[in-house]
Amino acid sequence: MPIVLFGCLILFFAISVPIAVSMGMASAVAIWWEGGTPLLVLVQRSFTSTDSFPLMAIPFFVFAGTLMEFGGISRRLVNLANALTGHLPGGLGLVTIVTSMFFAAISGSSAAATAALGSILIPAMISRGYHKNFTGALQATSGELGVIIPPSIPLILYGVAAETSIGDLFMAGLIPGIMIGLSLMIAVYIIAKRKGYAREKRKTPPEVWQAFKESFWAVLMPIIILGGIYGGIFTPTEAAGVAVAYAFIVGVFVYKEIKFSKLINILTQSTITTSVIMFIIASAGLFSWIMTREGIPQAVAGFFVNISDNPIVFLLLVNVFLLIVGMFMESNASIIILAPLLAPVAAEFGIDPTHFGIIMIVNLAIGMCTPPLGINLFISAQIAKIRLDQITRGMVPFYIVLIIDLLLITYLPQLSMFLPNLLGGK
């Protein structure tokens, strides 16, 4: 049965069947091949995979991100970041990273951050003489912060799949996310100095103050969301509802850029995005159930233990494995399938499941900007009007930075566990 399951999955991938459909069809063929399980299980297990209270946060965060895009919050964050860092070497590049960090603390989606901010910043950088390869690569790389800095949809999925506290995962992702953002800023600064990229005119104190005033309600949003979660005022799922309410009020009544005539488009876009994610979760949950029933997790655990009983070697192997997976599989599906497999093995090696979750998310986030299937690369390349091979060449220095960050996060667990230990009392 496992041979049929994975054989069908590889076959469907090879003929370009969408990932969610591939996993569902492979599961259906495997169950039919076995013959001892009624096909009604397909529906039951798919529904069970999505019947989870924490997953309610996903449609709310998707909706909040769409409201931000239509409500002018994204543009005001860009203006504030430009006022603060635009005058430095590579100013607009730094603005891209800073704004992505702000956006990440609200939307929870890598693709949303890349698309919403890239449509503003990529044309602006190109018009000021930045090379297209560099510009597209920078936006693709910055977009990955959307799944590392909380709130993060992949962190929610990992928490559900690995039965780990989502609140702890949100706290654990903050320092690594900020560290990655700062390291990317250093790389952009060095590259900009070498290539002589233009910097923006330094803003006067009144201009900085004006940019802050205009973006005040946008900046307040992540403070409310993360402060409420870390302060124990509401759960991550409740925080998602708060994010929607706040983004709606600010967009309609404060910035007045969301007209009620736009709500149909906003709801439609949010519904389509949510449906795609939930379809992947349902199919991946069914696929994961079959693997568990066939004892594949135990086989994977035995494989790693037989190679080495050293946690350092185990983490190195896992990093290589996840980087390869991230190149070919969609991150949400990867999490639902692999988290139940790898998290128990990591626990046997004495690795905290919260720390392991951050390692896994960072690996798969890198996959989002890695060919051949990195979604951020496709979005940025389309906006910058360049080919995939061109944007990949621009990614090389950023890959080096991201791998260094990944190794630091992997082998310095304090980076991930400091806030959970401090605020969670572990």
Secondary structure, 3 states (H helix, E strand, C coil): CHHHHHHHHHHHHHCCCCHHHHHHHHHHHHHHHHCCCCCHHHHHHHHHHHCCHHHHHHHHHHHHHHHHHHHCHHHHHHHHHHHHHCCCCCHHHHHHHHHHHHHHHHHCCHHHHHHHHHHHHHHHHHHCCCCHHHHHHHHHHHHHHHHCCCCCHHHHHHHHHCCCCHHHHHHHHHHHHHHHHHHHHHHHHHHHHHHCCCCCCCCCHHHHHHHHHHHHHHHHHHHHHHHHHHCCCCCHHHHHHHHHHHHHHHHHHHCCCCCHHHHHHHHHHHHHHHHHHHHHHHHHHHHHHHHHHCCHHHHHHHHHHHHCCCHHHHHHHHHHHHHHHHHHCCHHHHHHHHHHHHHHHHHHCCCCHHHHHHHHHHHHHHHCCCCCCCHHHHHHHHHHCCCHHHHHHHHHHHHHHHHHHHHHHHHCCHHHHHHHHHHHCC
